[in-house]
Each structure stands twice: as C-alpha cells, then as structure tokens.
Amino acid sequence: MRVNRKSLLAAGAVAIVTTLGLAGCAGGSGDSGDGSGDSSAASTLTVWVDTERVDALKGAAEAYTEKTGVKVDLVGKDNADIKDDFIQQVPTGKGPDIAMGAHDWLGELSTNGVVAPIELGDSAADYLKVAIDASTYEGTTYMLPYAVENIAVLRNADLIPEPAANFDDMIAKGKAAGLAQPFVVEQGAEGNPYHLYPFQTAFGAPVFGTNDQGYDPTDLQIGNAGGEQFAQWLSGQGKNGTGVFNTDIDGDIAKTAFLDGTAAFWLTGPWNVGAAVDAGINVAIDPVPSPTADPASPFAGVKGFFISAESKNKVAANDFLVNYLGTEDVQLELFKAGNVLPALSAAAETASADPIIAGFAAVGDQAVPMPAIPAMGAVWQYWGIAQAEIINGADPVATWQKLTADVQAAISK
C-alpha cells in the first residue's frame, strides 16, 4: 500500500505517538467492540465504520499496525446509527477514536462538542476543492474526506444521442423523440428542494451567502431577486404551466418512467445508475441543463472520517487518517465498496476512467457543499413545502416571500 507522507505530521507522527505511550482510544473502547467498555489495550485505535466498508479499510488498518504497533479495531455499524451513537457516547468518555460519517453532520457534531480538528497539512491540496470546503466548518477542518456525491442528469442515449444544451433544449429533444414526458425528477407531496436546487442556483439564489468561515447563517440569500425569479420559473413549469414538475411524481414513479423508456432524462444520483444499467439502458451522464445562461449547481454531499474530541490518541488518529486513509489505494478501495467518486484528486482521476463516474465528476465541478450549519434545519422545514405549493399553482412570488420570512423567523429564534 502506498503511503502519502505529504502531511505536516508525517515525519514525526509515529514518533510522537510512541513518545506519548499510545495513551489509548477514546472513552476506553474495549471488550464490547462498540466503545462502551473499559480500555483493555492502550495501543488501540477504535474506528466506527459503515458495515459495507469495513473490508475496504482492512489493508490500511493492518499496514498501520505493522508500521506503528498501534492496533486498529474496525467496528462495523449501521450507518443510520453512527451519528446519534457518536454524539451520545463521546461526552461520556466512551465511543470510538474515529467515526465515519457525512459532512452535513458537522454543524450538529460541532455544536455538541464531540469532534476534534484534523490537521491535513500540505495534503489538503491533494483533494477536490469541494471535498475540503465541505470538511471545513467555521474555518476549521474536522473531516478527512473520502467520497463526493452529487446528482446529475441520466440520459437514455439510445433515445437521445446528444446532451441538451439547456433546459428548454432538453424538453424539446424529448418531445422530438416522441416522448410525452421527456424529463423526470423526484418531487412528492412535500416537494424535494435537494433535486431542484441546481435550477435555483442558476437564477443566482443560493440558500446562504458565504464568508471566509464558510456559509454565513446571517446572510440568507434564498429570498433575493433571483429566488423570486426562480419561483416564477418554477410556477411556469408546474401544474398551470408546462407540467414538467409534478408533485405526483415521487422517487419510484420517476425511476419507473426512465427505466421503461417513458422519459429520456432523469435528474438523480449515482445510487440509481445500477438500476438503469441493469434495465439495459444505454446511460449517459450529463450536466444539469440550466434554465438560464448561468450554470445549474447541485449540492455536493461529502463523506469522510471524524476524530473524537475525547480521544486520548488524537495524534495517532490524525496520522492514521491523513497518511493511510488519505492515500490513492485506500480511497480507491472505498470507491469499489460504494462506487462514489473519491475525494482524493488522484483517486478521482483514476476512478473517472469509468465514463459514468467521469460524468458525475464533471457535474461535481459545479457543485457546492450542502450547508452543514444548524440554520439549515430552518430552511428544510419550509423549503420543499413552498416549492410544492408553487408547482401546484400557488402565487410564486408571494409564496417565496413567505418562505423567506418563515425561514428568517425560525433562524432568529
């Protein structure tokens, strides 16, 4: 396994760990295997990992143990349980040294004081920019990223041989191919703003503005003039307009329409590519077609690893993450386990030999990190419902203004 030694800690990390006597893992992970028992091995790093990715990390764990003498205990857990268990156990002195998770947990993890900063050093430049941006909260990096995920347009290349130049061209190409429903995107009764966000950004209406610390919760941009323009455009594509957006179309209906050839374009994520390929569809991955002259930028979700704020072996944890999990070999092993674009640039380039991955990577170049700040919760509370109302015929400007007022009031509480 190749080991990246570009980190500022690289030269001295192992020596420091040895000097410190390998003080042990957070909260005394031990006999129970889930971090809830007393420490029985001072030289152990306990790592909580999604059960589907344990095997991908075994090589790195063994290499680290061979090099340093520090045992790495990989504990497979249901991904749905990791965040809550981490938040609950770390303050009590229990839990792991390292936990796998998603960048949009950062606001909650930071607020609860359960994560420690990670020192990437020079190796930060080796990652995709969006991955580092997503791993940073209030100016501090807390996560070693390993994967970047975003939506894109899946195109049935047998029905539509060439990508669309823009949104209107996409609809026109589908109609020219004889399709009554050229394009589908998941909505549902309460809307789905995650999937509509690329179109909103094309009108210059991000949710929040940014500063040198990242997203700024005091700078709510969703209600700017571009947001109202987006709302008017959305109305024109809804029930009383073209009907392209429909709240009766949920994820399953959108999927079925693309798989049976009723629709030629489907806005979705890499998690649905396998089903399309298995259905025998010649899938191409296209950028999200913009309804304006500006790019349509989707959200990016980034996955990675956090260090416990209560770990007694933070130096070893940092060394293991940066210099072992932050290598091309390991990031490609994680890619094989999840088929999601690696966060490390070299690994992303290698994975992009697959045209499907390359397509999502190209769209990801325009992606922005999903805000991890706590104020985002107030946005989700009202956002989708307002969009669904607009699609179903509500006054777009008035509805959007109410959305903005509701979000602002919730943030200000």
C-alpha positions in Angstrom: 0.0 0.0 0.0 1.4 3.4 -0.9 1.6 5.8 2.0 1.2 9.6 1.5 3.8 11.4 3.6 3.0 14.9 2.5 1.2 15.8 5.7 2.9 18.2 8.1 2.6 15.5 10.8 4.1 12.8 8.6 7.7 12.9 9.7 7.1 12.9 13.4 3.6 11.5 14.0 4.7 7.9 14.7 7.5 9.1 17.0 5.1 11.3 18.9 2.6 8.5 19.3 5.4 6.3 20.7 6.6 9.0 23.0 3.1 9.5 24.3 3.0 5.9 25.2 0.0 5.3 23.0 -2.4 6.7 25.6 -5.4 4.8 24.3 -8.6 5.2 22.5 -11.5 7.5 23.3 -13.6 6.5 26.3 -11.8 3.2 26.7 -13.2 1.2 23.8 -12.7 -2.4 24.8 -14.3 -5.7 25.2 -17.8 -4.8 23.9 -16.4 -3.8 20.5 -18.7 -0.8 20.3 -16.7 1.6 22.5 -18.9 1.1 25.6 -16.5 -1.0 27.8 -13.3 -0.2 29.7 -10.0 0.1 27.9 -8.1 -3.2 27.8 -5.5 -2.2 25.2 -3.7 1.2 25.5 -2.4 0.9 22.0 -5.6 0.6 20.1 -7.5 3.0 17.8 -11.2 2.2 17.6 -12.8 3.2 14.3 -16.6 3.1 13.7 -17.2 2.2 10.0 -20.3 1.6 7.9 -20.5 -2.2 7.8 -20.3 -2.1 4.0 -16.9 -0.5 4.1 -15.1 -2.5 6.8 -13.4 -4.7 4.2 -12.1 -1.7 2.3 -10.2 -0.5 5.3 -8.6 -3.7 6.5 -5.5 -3.3 4.4 -4.9 0.2 5.8 -5.5 -0.9 9.3 -3.1 -3.8 9.0 -0.4 -1.6 7.4 -0.8 1.0 10.2 -0.5 -1.7 12.9 2.6 -3.2 11.2 4.3 0.2 10.9 3.4 1.6 14.4 2.4 -1.2 16.6 -1.0 0.5 17.1 -3.9 -1.9 16.7 -6.8 -0.5 14.6 -10.1 -2.0 15.7 -12.6 -1.6 12.8 -16.1 -1.8 14.2 -18.9 -2.2 11.6 -22.0 -0.3 12.4 -25.3 0.5 10.7 -24.7 3.9 9.1 -28.0 5.1 10.4 -26.8 4.7 14.0 -23.3 6.2 13.8 -24.1 9.9 14.3 -26.5 9.6 17.2 -24.4 6.9 19.0 -21.3 9.1 18.5 -23.0 12.2 19.9 -24.3 10.3 22.9 -21.2 8.3 23.8 -18.3 10.7 23.2 -19.3 13.2 26.1 -19.5 10.3 28.5 -15.9 9.3 27.7 -17.0 6.3 25.6 -17.2 5.8 21.9 -14.5 5.5 19.2 -11.4 7.5 18.3 -12.6 7.8 14.7 -16.1 7.6 13.2 -17.1 7.5 9.5 -19.9 10.0 8.6 -21.2 12.7 6.3 -20.1 16.4 6.2 -23.6 17.6 6.8 -23.4 16.2 10.3 -20.7 18.8 11.1 -23.0 21.5 12.5 -24.5 19.1 14.9 -21.3 17.4 15.8 -19.5 20.8 16.4 -22.4 22.2 18.4 -22.3 19.1 20.7 -18.5 19.4 21.0 -17.8 15.9 20.0 -15.3 16.3 17.2 -11.7 17.5 17.2 -10.0 19.4 14.4 -7.9 17.4 11.9 -4.5 18.5 10.6 -4.3 17.8 6.9 -1.2 20.0 6.3 0.1 20.1 2.8 -2.1 17.1 1.8 -5.2 19.4 1.7 -4.1 20.4 -1.8 -4.4 16.8 -2.9 -8.2 16.7 -2.5 -11.0 18.0 -4.6 -11.8 21.6 -3.6 -15.5 20.8 -2.8 -14.4 18.0 -0.5 -12.1 20.3 1.5 -14.8 23.0 1.6 -17.3 20.5 2.9 -14.9 19.2 5.5 -14.4 22.7 7.0 -16.8 24.2 9.5 -16.4 27.8 10.7 -12.9 27.9 9.2 -11.6 24.7 10.8 -11.2 21.3 9.1 -12.9 18.5 11.0 -13.1 15.7 8.5 -10.8 13.6 6.3 -12.9 13.3 3.1 -13.1 10.1 1.1 -16.1 10.5 -1.3 -18.0 13.2 -3.1 -21.6 12.6 -4.2 -23.9 14.8 -6.3 -26.8 14.5 -8.7 -26.7 14.8 -12.5 -28.9 14.0 -15.4 -29.1 10.4 -16.6 -29.8 10.4 -20.3 -31.1 7.4 -22.4 -28.5 7.7 -25.1 -30.4 5.4 -27.4 -33.4 7.7 -27.3 -31.5 11.0 -27.2 -28.0 10.6 -28.7 -26.7 14.1 -27.8 -26.8 16.0 -24.5 -29.1 19.0 -24.2 -27.7 22.5 -24.4 -30.0 23.9 -21.8 -33.3 23.1 -20.0 -35.6 24.1 -22.9 -33.5 22.1 -25.3 -33.8 19.1 -23.1 -37.6 19.3 -23.2 -37.6 19.9 -26.9 -35.3 17.0 -27.6 -37.6 14.7 -25.6 -40.7 15.9 -27.5 -38.9 15.5 -30.8 -38.3 11.9 -29.9 -42.0 11.4 -29.4 -42.0 11.4 -25.6 -44.9 12.9 -23.7 -42.8 13.0 -20.6 -39.2 13.9 -21.7 -37.8 14.6 -18.2 -38.5 13.3 -14.7 -37.3 14.4 -11.3 -38.4 13.2 -7.9 -40.8 15.6 -6.0 -43.6 14.2 -4.0 -46.4 15.9 -2.0 -43.9 18.0 0.1 -41.5 18.8 -2.7 -37.9 17.9 -3.0 -35.7 21.0 -2.9 -32.5 19.0 -3.0 -33.3 17.9 -6.5 -34.5 21.4 -7.6 -31.5 23.3 -6.1 -29.4 23.3 -9.3 -32.2 25.2 -11.1 -32.4 27.6 -8.2 -28.7 28.3 -8.2 -29.0 29.0 -12.0 -31.0 32.1 -11.0 -28.4 33.3 -8.6 -30.3 32.3 -5.4 -28.1 30.2 -3.1 -29.6 29.5 0.3 -26.9 31.3 2.3 -24.1 33.7 1.4 -20.5 32.8 2.4 -17.6 34.4 4.1 -14.0 33.3 5.0 -15.5 30.9 7.6 -17.9 29.2 5.1 -21.6 29.6 4.9 -22.9 32.6 6.8 -26.2 32.0 8.6 -26.8 35.7 8.9 -26.7 36.1 5.2 -29.9 34.5 3.9 -29.9 34.7 0.1 -32.8 32.5 -0.7 -35.2 35.4 -0.8 -33.2 37.6 -3.2 -34.4 38.8 -6.6 -33.0 35.6 -8.1 -35.0 33.5 -5.7 -38.3 35.2 -6.8 -37.3 34.7 -10.5 -36.7 31.0 -9.8 -40.1 30.8 -8.1 -41.8 32.3 -11.2 -40.0 30.0 -13.5 -40.9 27.0 -11.3 -44.5 28.1 -11.5 -44.3 28.1 -15.2 -43.1 24.5 -15.2 -45.8 23.4 -12.8 -49.4 22.4 -12.8 -50.6 25.6 -14.5 -47.7 25.7 -17.0 -45.8 23.1 -18.9 -46.4 20.4 -16.3 -42.7 19.3 -16.3 -42.6 19.4 -12.5 -45.3 17.4 -10.8 -45.7 16.6 -7.1 -47.4 13.3 -8.0 -44.0 12.1 -9.2 -42.1 10.5 -6.3 -38.8 8.7 -6.5 -40.4 5.4 -7.6 -42.5 6.9 -10.3 -39.6 8.9 -11.7 -37.4 5.7 -11.7 -40.1 3.7 -13.4 -40.6 6.3 -16.1 -36.9 6.3 -17.0 -36.5 2.5 -16.8 -39.4 1.8 -19.1 -38.4 4.4 -21.6 -41.3 6.8 -21.0 -38.8 9.5 -20.0 -35.4 10.1 -21.6 -33.9 12.4 -19.0 -33.8 11.7 -15.2 -32.3 14.0 -12.6 -31.0 11.7 -9.9 -27.8 10.5 -8.2 -25.3 7.7 -8.7 -27.3 5.5 -6.4 -29.8 4.9 -9.3 -27.3 4.2 -12.1 -27.1 0.5 -11.3 -30.8 0.0 -11.8 -30.7 1.8 -15.2 -27.8 -0.2 -16.4 -29.4 -3.5 -15.2 -32.5 -2.5 -17.2 -30.4 -2.4 -20.3 -30.5 1.3 -20.8 -27.5 3.0 -22.6 -26.9 5.5 -19.9 -25.0 8.8 -20.4 -24.4 11.3 -17.6 -25.0 15.0 -18.4 -24.7 18.3 -16.6 -27.9 19.6 -15.1 -29.4 21.7 -18.0 -29.7 25.3 -16.9 -32.8 27.4 -17.5 -30.6 30.5 -17.6 -27.2 31.5 -19.0 -25.5 30.5 -15.7 -24.6 27.0 -14.5 -27.0 24.9 -12.6 -25.0 23.9 -9.5 -26.2 21.0 -7.4 -25.4 20.2 -3.8 -22.4 18.0 -3.1 -22.5 15.6 -0.2 -19.1 14.6 1.1 -18.3 11.5 3.2 -15.4 11.2 5.5 -13.9 10.4 8.9 -14.1 12.4 12.2 -11.8 12.3 15.2 -13.5 12.2 18.6 -13.0 15.3 20.8 -12.4 12.9 23.7 -9.9 10.6 22.0 -6.8 10.2 24.1 -4.8 9.3 21.0 -5.6 12.2 18.6 -2.1 12.2 17.2 -2.3 8.6 16.1 -5.8 9.0 14.9 -4.8 12.0 12.7 -1.8 10.1 11.4 -3.9 7.1 10.5 -6.4 9.2 8.7 -4.1 11.5 6.8 -1.3 9.1 5.9 -3.2 5.8 5.5 -6.9 6.5 4.6 -5.8 9.6 2.7 -4.0 7.5 0.0 -5.0 6.7 -3.5 -5.0 3.0 -2.8 -7.4 3.2 0.1 -9.6 5.8 -1.4 -10.0 3.5 -4.5 -10.8 0.6 -2.2 -13.6 2.7 -0.6 -14.7 3.7 -4.2 -15.0 0.0 -5.1 -17.2 -0.5 -2.0 -19.5 2.3 -2.7 -19.0 3.4 -6.4 -18.9 7.0 -5.3 -16.3 9.5 -6.7 -13.2 9.5 -4.4 -12.4 12.8 -2.7 -8.7 12.5 -3.3 -7.9 14.0 -6.7 -5.6 11.3 -7.9 -8.1 8.6 -6.9 -10.9 10.6 -8.6 -8.9 10.8 -11.8 -8.3 7.0 -11.8 -11.9 6.2 -11.0 -13.0 8.6 -13.8 -11.8 6.0 -16.4 -15.4 4.9 -16.0 -17.5 7.3 -18.1 -20.3 7.2 -15.6 -18.1 8.3 -12.8 -16.4 10.8 -15.1 -19.9 12.3 -15.9 -20.8 12.7 -12.2 -17.3 14.2 -11.6 -17.8 16.8 -14.4 -21.1 17.8 -12.8 -19.4 17.8 -9.4 -17.0 20.5 -10.6 -20.0 22.9 -10.5 -21.4 21.5 -7.2 -21.4 23.3 -3.9 -21.3 21.7 -0.4 -24.7 21.2 1.2 -24.7 23.7 4.1 -23.9 21.9 7.4 -24.7 24.9 9.6 -27.5 24.5 12.1 -29.6 27.2 10.5 -30.1 24.9 7.5 -32.6 23.0 9.6 -34.9 26.0 9.4 -34.6 26.0 5.6 -35.5 22.4 5.2 -38.6 22.9 7.4 -40.3 25.2 4.9 -38.4 24.9 1.6 -39.9 21.8 0.0 -43.5 22.6 1.0 -43.2 26.1 -0.5 -41.9 24.7 -3.8 -44.6 22.1 -3.9 -47.3 24.8 -3.4 -45.8 26.8 -6.3 -45.7 23.7 -8.5 -49.4 23.2 -7.7 -50.4 26.7 -8.6 -49.8 29.0 -5.6 -48.7 32.6 -6.3 -45.0 32.1 -6.8 -43.7 35.5 -5.5 -46.0 35.6 -2.5 -45.2 32.0 -1.6 -41.5 32.6 -2.0 -41.6 35.7 0.2 -43.5 33.8 2.9 -40.9 31.0 2.7 -38.1 33.6 3.2 -39.9 35.2 6.1 -40.7 31.9 7.8 -37.0 30.7 7.5 -35.7 34.1 8.7 -38.0 33.9 11.7 -37.0 30.4 12.6 -33.3 31.2 12.3 -33.8 34.3 14.5 -35.4 32.4 17.4 
